[in-house]
């Protein structure tokens, strides 16, 4: 092979090498911008949303904003309002495009400025390709009635008091929390409200949608289902463990049908939690821990068209300064390849609350909340990369 031809091949290879691109959806501002979600439209545009305001549940000015990036464009549109319940905080938005091409927005409206008073809402649109916010055609509340929450939580609290008796004797605060849960558990309204969104749903069949929910009251996760495009909803049993704190589930379905839930660890030992369902998400096996650390921060997972899985997380036990993409080629059994999207020094910046999806061209897209100590405030960051970038060299 001639030297010129070899040089040309190397040059072409360099130009087509896997790449990672990142951008801020909007300039950093002084407001709290958090909990983003992203989808691709049938025309190849991107739509992202997040909640925006002076705080979270205790700030009544919080609303849901969105923006879009046209296919081939080099910038995002100016933010627009996606949802705003007057004088109530709107938080934790989730976007989803169903197989019919209908766009869904799920979110919570916090009734009493406490997470336990959250009301679960959704709206849909078939007219979302134009500029600005989608034109919403339907809106409703999702009523949740968790299956067997009372007996399973009672058994879990019994197990906690038996297994951790010495710890509880020396810690009246924890014992008081357990006593408070026992007192609250028989009250139906407290079992049925306060279930919140965080991660996009998945389709487990042509018409069965599975939406991940969690509760900061019960410190556990749950799946809600609809098979008639939102007319009616059912729920499964809670994904529960004596360690509690396994919240904000992200679901991935294996080829044989098993569903894996990856969850934030709000307790100990600060490792990503996981559980497996063999009956479509209605009941769950034991909650276990992965080898990947978690500082009490949301994770997300996507199943790629080739069957590989990509997981986005903060892989540290403290702080959200590390943002890492992990790759599995065996449906989550192992995660041998990983690469950092953000690697701040502790307290120098953060990226968190990921939404991840694959676009029609095969690229992986994620959005997340972004801060750095040089610029006060926050924004939502968008990053796009090839699968092979995860295992590539710097």
C-alpha positions as CSV (number, residue, x, y, z in Angstrom):
1,X,0.0,0.0,0.0
2,X,1.3,3.4,-0.9
3,X,2.1,6.0,1.7
4,X,-0.5,8.5,0.3
5,X,-3.2,5.9,0.2
6,X,-2.4,4.9,3.8
7,X,-2.5,8.5,4.9
8,X,-5.8,9.0,3.2
9,X,-7.3,5.9,5.0
10,X,-6.0,7.2,8.4
11,X,-7.4,10.6,7.7
12,X,-10.9,9.3,6.8
13,X,-10.8,7.0,9.9
14,X,-10.0,10.0,12.1
15,X,-12.9,11.9,10.7
16,X,-15.3,9.1,11.2
17,X,-14.0,8.0,14.6
18,X,-16.6,7.8,17.4
19,X,-17.2,11.2,19.0
20,X,-18.8,12.8,22.0
21,X,-20.5,16.2,21.7
22,X,-21.9,18.3,24.5
23,X,-23.8,21.6,24.9
24,X,-25.9,23.5,27.3
25,X,-29.6,23.6,26.3
26,X,-29.8,27.2,27.6
27,X,-27.2,29.5,29.3
28,X,-26.7,28.9,33.0
29,X,-29.2,30.9,35.0
30,X,-29.8,31.6,38.7
31,X,-32.9,29.4,38.9
32,X,-33.0,25.7,39.9
33,X,-33.1,23.7,36.7
34,X,-33.4,20.0,37.4
35,X,-34.9,16.6,36.5
36,X,-34.7,16.6,32.7
37,X,-36.0,14.2,30.1
38,X,-35.3,13.9,26.4
39,X,-37.0,12.2,23.3
40,X,-36.5,12.2,19.6
41,X,-39.5,13.0,17.3
42,X,-40.3,11.0,14.1
43,X,-38.7,13.9,12.1
44,X,-35.4,13.6,14.0
45,X,-35.9,16.7,16.2
46,X,-35.0,16.5,19.9
47,X,-37.4,17.7,22.6
48,X,-36.2,18.1,26.2
49,X,-37.9,19.2,29.4
50,X,-37.0,19.9,33.0
51,X,-38.5,21.7,36.0
52,X,-37.5,25.3,36.6
53,X,-38.0,27.7,39.5
54,X,-36.6,29.1,42.8
55,X,-36.5,25.6,44.4
56,X,-38.3,22.3,44.5
57,X,-41.3,21.1,46.4
58,X,-41.4,24.1,48.7
59,X,-41.4,26.7,45.9
60,X,-44.8,27.4,44.4
61,X,-43.2,29.1,41.3
62,X,-41.8,25.8,39.9
63,X,-43.0,24.9,36.5
64,X,-42.1,22.5,33.6
65,X,-40.0,24.1,30.8
66,X,-39.0,22.6,27.5
67,X,-36.9,23.3,24.4
68,X,-36.4,21.6,21.0
69,X,-33.5,21.2,18.7
70,X,-34.3,20.8,15.0
71,X,-32.6,18.0,13.1
72,X,-29.3,19.4,11.8
73,X,-29.5,22.5,13.9
74,X,-26.5,23.8,15.9
75,X,-28.6,25.2,18.8
76,X,-31.7,24.6,20.9
77,X,-34.7,26.9,20.8
78,X,-35.5,29.3,23.6
79,X,-37.2,27.5,26.6
80,X,-41.0,27.4,26.6
81,X,-43.6,26.3,29.2
82,X,-44.7,22.6,29.0
83,X,-46.9,22.5,32.2
84,X,-47.7,24.9,35.0
85,X,-50.2,24.2,37.7
86,X,-50.9,27.7,39.1
87,X,-49.4,28.3,42.6
88,X,-48.2,24.7,43.0
89,X,-44.7,23.3,42.3
90,X,-44.6,21.1,39.2
91,X,-41.6,18.7,39.3
92,X,-40.0,15.5,37.9
93,X,-41.2,15.7,34.2
94,X,-40.8,12.6,32.0
95,X,-41.2,12.6,28.2
96,X,-42.2,9.5,26.2
97,X,-43.1,8.8,22.6
98,X,-45.3,5.8,22.3
99,X,-45.4,3.3,19.3
100,X,-48.4,5.2,17.8
101,X,-46.3,8.4,17.7
102,X,-48.2,10.1,20.6
103,X,-46.1,12.3,22.9
104,X,-46.6,11.9,26.6
105,X,-45.6,14.2,29.4
106,X,-45.7,12.8,33.0
107,X,-45.0,14.9,36.0
108,X,-46.1,15.7,39.6
109,X,-47.9,18.7,41.1
110,X,-47.0,18.9,44.8
111,X,-50.2,19.7,46.8
112,X,-48.8,20.6,50.2
113,X,-45.1,21.4,49.5
114,X,-44.1,17.9,50.7
115,X,-43.2,15.0,48.4
116,X,-45.8,12.8,50.1
117,X,-48.5,15.1,48.8
118,X,-47.6,14.8,45.1
119,X,-50.3,14.3,42.6
120,X,-49.3,12.2,39.5
121,X,-50.4,13.8,36.2
122,X,-50.0,13.3,32.5
123,X,-50.9,14.9,29.2
124,X,-50.6,13.8,25.6
125,X,-50.1,15.4,22.2
126,X,-50.2,14.4,18.6
127,X,-49.4,17.9,17.4
128,X,-45.8,18.5,18.7
129,X,-43.7,19.0,15.5
130,X,-44.2,22.7,15.3
131,X,-42.3,25.5,17.1
132,X,-42.8,26.1,20.8
133,X,-44.6,23.9,23.2
134,X,-46.6,20.8,22.0
135,X,-50.4,21.4,21.6
136,X,-51.8,19.1,24.3
137,X,-54.9,17.2,23.5
138,X,-55.6,15.3,26.7
139,X,-54.7,15.6,30.4
140,X,-55.5,13.4,33.4
141,X,-54.5,12.3,36.8
142,X,-53.0,8.8,37.4
143,X,-54.6,7.3,40.5
144,X,-52.3,4.8,42.2
145,X,-53.4,1.9,44.4
146,X,-50.2,-0.1,45.1
147,X,-50.8,-3.8,45.2
148,X,-50.1,-5.3,48.7
149,X,-48.3,-2.3,50.0
150,X,-49.7,-2.6,53.5
151,X,-48.9,-6.2,54.2
152,X,-45.5,-6.1,52.5
153,X,-44.4,-2.9,54.2
154,X,-45.7,-4.3,57.6
155,X,-43.6,-7.4,57.1
156,X,-40.6,-5.3,56.1
157,X,-40.9,-3.1,59.2
158,X,-41.1,-6.3,61.3
159,X,-38.0,-7.6,59.7
160,X,-36.1,-4.3,60.3
161,X,-37.0,-4.3,64.0
162,X,-35.9,-7.9,64.4
163,X,-32.7,-7.7,62.4
164,X,-31.5,-4.3,63.5
165,X,-32.7,-4.3,67.1
166,X,-29.3,-3.3,68.7
167,X,-29.0,-0.4,66.2
168,X,-32.6,0.8,66.9
169,X,-32.1,0.7,70.7
170,X,-29.3,3.2,70.4
171,X,-31.0,5.4,67.7
172,X,-34.4,6.8,68.8
173,X,-34.6,8.9,65.6
174,X,-34.7,5.8,63.3
175,X,-37.0,4.0,65.7
176,X,-39.3,7.0,65.5
177,X,-39.3,6.9,61.7
178,X,-40.3,3.3,61.8
179,X,-43.1,4.0,64.3
180,X,-44.3,6.9,62.1
181,X,-44.5,4.6,59.1
182,X,-46.5,2.0,61.1
183,X,-48.9,4.8,62.1
184,X,-49.3,6.1,58.6
185,X,-49.6,2.7,56.8
186,X,-53.3,2.0,57.5
187,X,-54.3,5.4,56.1
188,X,-55.4,4.8,52.5
189,X,-54.7,8.3,51.2
190,X,-51.1,8.1,52.3
191,X,-50.6,4.8,50.5
192,X,-52.2,6.1,47.3
193,X,-50.7,9.6,46.8
194,X,-47.1,10.8,46.8
195,X,-46.0,8.4,44.0
196,X,-43.6,10.3,41.8
197,X,-42.1,10.0,38.3
198,X,-38.4,10.3,37.4
199,X,-37.5,8.0,34.5
200,X,-39.1,7.3,31.1
201,X,-41.5,4.4,30.8
202,X,-40.9,1.3,28.6
203,X,-43.2,-0.7,26.4
204,X,-43.2,-4.4,27.5
205,X,-45.6,-5.4,24.7
206,X,-47.2,-3.6,21.7
207,X,-49.7,-1.9,24.0
208,X,-48.5,-2.4,27.6
209,X,-46.7,0.7,29.0
210,X,-44.7,0.3,32.2
211,X,-44.1,3.5,34.2
212,X,-41.6,3.6,37.1
213,X,-42.7,5.4,40.3
214,X,-41.2,5.9,43.7
215,X,-42.2,7.3,47.1
216,X,-40.1,9.3,49.5
217,X,-42.6,8.4,52.2
218,X,-42.2,4.7,51.8
219,X,-38.7,4.8,50.4
220,X,-39.4,2.3,47.8
221,X,-40.3,1.8,44.1
222,X,-43.3,0.7,42.1
223,X,-44.4,0.1,38.5
224,X,-47.7,1.4,37.0
225,X,-49.2,-0.1,33.9
226,X,-51.7,0.9,31.2
227,X,-52.8,-1.3,28.3
228,X,-55.4,1.2,26.9
229,X,-53.2,4.2,26.3
230,X,-53.9,5.8,29.7
231,X,-57.6,5.3,30.0
232,X,-57.0,3.0,33.0
233,X,-53.9,2.3,35.1
234,X,-53.0,-0.5,37.5
235,X,-49.9,-1.0,39.7
236,X,-47.8,-3.9,40.8
237,X,-46.3,-4.7,44.2
238,X,-43.7,-2.4,45.7
239,X,-40.0,-3.2,45.0
240,X,-39.1,-3.4,48.7
241,X,-36.1,-4.3,50.9
242,X,-35.4,-4.0,54.7
243,X,-32.7,-1.5,53.8
244,X,-35.3,0.7,52.2
245,X,-34.1,3.7,50.1
246,X,-34.3,2.0,46.7
247,X,-36.1,4.6,44.7
248,X,-36.4,6.2,41.2
249,X,-36.5,2.9,39.2
250,X,-35.2,2.7,35.6
251,X,-36.4,-0.4,33.7
252,X,-34.7,-2.6,31.1
253,X,-36.3,-5.7,29.6
254,X,-34.3,-8.7,28.6
255,X,-35.0,-10.6,25.4
256,X,-36.5,-13.5,27.3
257,X,-38.9,-11.1,29.1
258,X,-37.3,-10.5,32.5
259,X,-37.3,-6.9,33.6
260,X,-34.4,-5.4,35.6
261,X,-35.0,-2.3,37.8
262,X,-32.0,-0.1,38.5
263,X,-32.5,2.2,41.5
264,X,-30.9,5.0,43.4
265,X,-29.6,4.1,46.9
266,X,-31.0,6.5,49.5
267,X,-29.6,4.4,52.3
268,X,-26.6,2.1,52.7
269,X,-24.2,0.8,51.4
270,X,-24.3,3.5,48.7
271,X,-24.3,1.1,45.7
272,X,-26.8,1.1,42.8
273,X,-29.7,-1.2,43.7
274,X,-31.3,-3.6,41.4
275,X,-34.2,-6.1,41.3
276,X,-35.6,-8.5,38.7
277,X,-39.2,-9.3,37.8
278,X,-40.2,-12.4,35.9
279,X,-43.8,-11.6,35.6
280,X,-43.7,-8.3,33.7
281,X,-43.0,-6.0,36.7
282,X,-46.0,-7.0,38.9
283,X,-43.8,-8.7,41.5
284,X,-40.1,-8.5,42.2
285,X,-37.3,-10.7,43.5
286,X,-34.8,-9.6,46.2
287,X,-33.3,-6.1,46.0
288,X,-29.5,-6.5,45.5
289,X,-26.6,-4.1,45.1
290,X,-24.4,-3.7,42.1
291,X,-20.6,-3.1,42.2
292,X,-21.1,0.4,41.0
293,X,-21.3,3.0,43.8
294,X,-24.1,5.5,44.1
295,X,-24.2,8.7,46.3
296,X,-28.0,8.9,46.5
297,X,-28.6,10.0,42.9
298,X,-30.8,9.0,40.1
299,X,-29.6,6.5,37.4
300,X,-31.0,5.7,33.9
301,X,-30.6,2.9,31.5
302,X,-31.4,2.3,27.8
303,X,-31.6,-0.8,25.7
304,X,-29.9,-0.2,22.4
305,X,-31.2,-1.5,19.0
306,X,-28.3,-4.1,19.0
307,X,-29.3,-5.4,22.4
308,X,-26.5,-3.7,24.4
309,X,-27.4,-1.7,27.5
310,X,-26.1,1.7,28.5
311,X,-26.3,3.0,32.1
312,X,-25.8,6.6,33.2
313,X,-24.9,7.3,36.8
314,X,-22.8,9.1,39.4
315,X,-20.4,6.4,40.3
316,X,-19.1,7.8,43.6
317,X,-20.3,7.2,47.2
318,X,-20.4,10.9,47.9
319,X,-21.2,13.9,45.7
320,X,-22.4,14.1,42.1
321,X,-19.1,15.3,40.5
322,X,-18.5,12.2,38.5
323,X,-20.8,11.3,35.6
324,X,-20.1,8.0,33.9
325,X,-21.6,5.9,31.1
326,X,-21.4,2.1,31.5
327,X,-21.9,-0.4,28.7
328,X,-23.1,-4.0,29.0
329,X,-23.2,-6.5,26.1
330,X,-24.9,-9.2,28.2
331,X,-28.1,-7.6,29.3
332,X,-26.8,-6.2,32.5
333,X,-24.9,-9.2,33.8
334,X,-21.6,-7.3,33.6
335,X,-20.6,-3.8,32.9
336,X,-17.0,-4.0,31.7
337,X,-16.7,-0.7,29.8
338,X,-17.2,2.7,31.1
339,X,-16.2,6.3,30.4
340,X,-16.6,9.6,32.2
341,X,-18.8,12.4,30.7
342,X,-17.9,14.7,33.7
343,X,-15.1,14.4,36.1
344,X,-15.1,17.4,38.4
345,X,-13.1,17.7,41.5
346,X,-15.3,17.2,44.5
347,X,-17.4,20.3,45.1
348,X,-16.2,21.9,41.9
349,X,-19.3,20.9,39.9
350,X,-22.0,18.3,39.4
351,X,-24.1,16.5,36.8
352,X,-27.1,14.5,37.9
353,X,-30.6,13.1,37.2
354,X,-30.0,11.6,33.8
355,X,-32.4,10.9,31.0
356,X,-30.9,8.6,28.2
357,X,-32.2,7.4,24.9
358,X,-31.0,6.3,21.5
359,X,-31.8,8.3,18.3
360,X,-32.7,6.8,14.9
361,X,-29.1,7.3,13.7
362,X,-27.8,5.1,16.5
363,X,-26.3,7.9,18.7
364,X,-26.9,7.9,22.4
365,X,-28.3,11.1,23.9
366,X,-28.5,12.1,27.5
367,X,-29.5,15.2,29.4
368,X,-28.8,16.0,33.0
369,X,-28.7,18.8,35.5
370,X,-25.4,20.7,35.4
371,X,-23.6,23.1,37.7
372,X,-20.0,24.4,38.1
373,X,-18.5,26.5,40.8
374,X,-17.2,29.2,38.4
375,X,-20.7,30.2,37.2
376,X,-23.5,30.5,39.8
377,X,-26.8,28.8,38.9
378,X,-27.6,25.8,36.8
379,X,-28.6,24.5,33.3
380,X,-29.5,21.3,31.6
381,X,-26.7,19.7,29.6
382,X,-27.1,17.6,26.5
383,X,-24.5,15.1,25.5
384,X,-24.5,12.8,22.4
385,X,-22.0,10.0,21.7
386,X,-21.5,6.7,19.9
387,X,-21.7,3.4,21.7
388,X,-18.1,2.7,20.9
389,X,-17.0,6.0,22.5
390,X,-17.7,4.4,25.9
391,X,-14.9,1.9,25.5
392,X,-12.6,4.2,23.4
393,X,-9.4,5.9,24.3
394,X,-9.3,9.5,25.5
